[in-house]
Amino acid sequence: MTTITDRLAIAHSRIAQAAQNSSRRAEDVQLLAVSKTKPNEQIIQAYNAGQRRFGENYVQEGESKINTLNQEFPDIEWHFIGPLQSNKTKVVATLFDWMHTVDREKIAQRLNEQRPESMSPLNVCIQVNISQEANKSGVAACEVQALAEKIAQMPKLALRGLMAIPSADVDEQTATKEMAALQALYNQLAQGFASIDTLSVGMSNDLELAVAHGSTMVRIGSAIFGERDYSKA
């Protein structure tokens, strides 16, 4: 039976191999362990295996975990990676280190207003709907520049890059086209903003393709923690 420690090692090995295949350094691709719906005990197991970055999708669940774990494990870096309603921004602004899914100015404004003065700026990524799916969150590629300019003017936010969830279960040609478009958009944004250094894309099923197209942070959940029980979300 494989343990969380074993699965983390396998994930890091995949990242290292993908980076090598793309003539990149493995250390330039960070692993974000997606711990949504998983108990604190499993997060602690991953922590003890060396993992420090964890991603949560649900505000209430993330709030509970952070409040419980931060006192004993203050060096955990918490990333919010799910959709966020404007009436729940305060929890993300006051507890999380990163917010990956900013997709409109109103959310950014509220996060900026609610980020405590005593904390460092909240690291944010703009979510892009690179697959142009009607049922998927994120701004269109043509809207990224304008939103980035707004965020860059907000002193309590640090604009770090882009996040995307490309199409699932598509042919290789379509997947590659979306990743290439995202990479081009990221490179264009990086030319205009010195703070841009993060391309958050790639999960268990497309990690290698994402790394080949410049991903700096891959989000892996079930391949580390096992299948999720959404009844506990």
URTAGI-V979030 format. One record per pair of residues at least 6 apart in sequence whose C-alpha atoms are under 8 Angstrom apart, sorted by the first residue. I is the first residue (numbers start at 1). J is the second residue. Records with the same first field share a line. If there is no record, write none. Layout:
I->J ; J
This chain:
4->42 ; 45 ; 46 ; 224 ; 225
5->45 ; 46 ; 49
7->223 ; 224 ; 225
8->46 ; 49 ; 224
11->223 ; 224
12->31
14->207 ; 208
15->26 ; 29 ; 207 ; 208 ; 211
16->25 ; 26
17->26
18->207 ; 208 ; 211 ; 212
19->25 ; 26 ; 29 ; 211 ; 212
20->26
21->212
22->211 ; 212
28->216
29->211 ; 215 ; 216 ; 217 ; 218
30->216 ; 217 ; 218
31->53 ; 217 ; 218 ; 219 ; 220
32->53 ; 54 ; 55 ; 217 ; 218 ; 219 ; 220
33->51 ; 53 ; 54 ; 55 ; 219 ; 220 ; 221 ; 224
34->54 ; 55 ; 56 ; 219 ; 220 ; 221 ; 222
35->43 ; 54 ; 55 ; 56 ; 221 ; 225
36->55 ; 56 ; 57 ; 58 ; 61 ; 62 ; 221 ; 228 ; 233
37->61 ; 228 ; 229 ; 230 ; 232 ; 233
38->225 ; 228 ; 229
40->65 ; 69
42->225
52->75 ; 76 ; 77
53->76 ; 77 ; 78 ; 79
54->76 ; 77 ; 78 ; 79
55->78 ; 79 ; 80 ; 81 ; 219
56->62 ; 78 ; 79 ; 80 ; 81 ; 82
57->80 ; 81 ; 82 ; 83
58->80 ; 82 ; 233
59->84 ; 88 ; 91 ; 92
61->233
62->80
63->91 ; 95
66->78 ; 95
70->76
77->96 ; 97 ; 98
78->96 ; 97 ; 98
79->96 ; 97 ; 98 ; 99 ; 100
80->92 ; 96 ; 98 ; 99 ; 100 ; 101
81->99 ; 100 ; 101
82->100 ; 101
83->101 ; 137
84->101 ; 107
85->107
86->106 ; 107 ; 110
89->107 ; 110 ; 111 ; 114
90->110 ; 111 ; 114 ; 115
92->99 ; 111
93->111 ; 112 ; 114 ; 115 ; 116 ; 122
94->114 ; 115 ; 116
96->122
97->122 ; 123
98->122 ; 123 ; 124
99->122 ; 123 ; 124 ; 125
100->124 ; 125 ; 126 ; 127 ; 162 ; 163 ; 200
101->124 ; 125 ; 126 ; 127 ; 138 ; 163
102->108 ; 124 ; 125 ; 126 ; 127 ; 138
103->126 ; 127 ; 128 ; 137 ; 138 ; 139
104->139 ; 147
105->147 ; 150 ; 151
108->151
109->154
111->157
112->122 ; 154 ; 155 ; 156 ; 157
113->156
115->121 ; 122 ; 156
117->156
120->156
121->155 ; 156 ; 157 ; 158
122->156 ; 157 ; 158
123->157 ; 158 ; 159 ; 160
124->157 ; 158 ; 159 ; 160 ; 161
125->159 ; 160 ; 161 ; 162 ; 163 ; 198 ; 200
126->138 ; 139 ; 144 ; 147 ; 148 ; 161 ; 162 ; 163
127->137 ; 138 ; 139 ; 162 ; 163 ; 164
128->137 ; 138 ; 139 ; 140 ; 141 ; 144 ; 162 ; 163 ; 164 ; 165
129->136 ; 137 ; 138 ; 139 ; 140 ; 141 ; 164 ; 165 ; 166
130->140 ; 141 ; 164 ; 165 ; 166 ; 178 ; 181 ; 182
131->165 ; 166 ; 167 ; 178
132->140
138->164
141->185
145->189
148->159
151->157 ; 158 ; 159
152->158 ; 159
158->195
159->195 ; 196
160->195 ; 196 ; 197 ; 198
161->186 ; 189 ; 190 ; 195 ; 196 ; 197 ; 198 ; 199 ; 200
162->186 ; 198 ; 199 ; 200
163->199 ; 200 ; 201
164->182 ; 200 ; 201
165->201 ; 202
166->175 ; 178 ; 179
167->175
176->209
179->209 ; 210 ; 213
180->213
183->213 ; 214 ; 215
186->199
189->196
190->196 ; 197
197->216
198->215 ; 216 ; 217
199->214 ; 215 ; 216 ; 217
200->215 ; 216 ; 217 ; 218 ; 219
201->210 ; 215 ; 216 ; 217 ; 218 ; 219
202->208 ; 209 ; 210 ; 211 ; 215 ; 217 ; 218 ; 219
203->218 ; 219 ; 220 ; 221
204->219 ; 220 ; 221 ; 222 ; 223
207->218
210->218
222->228
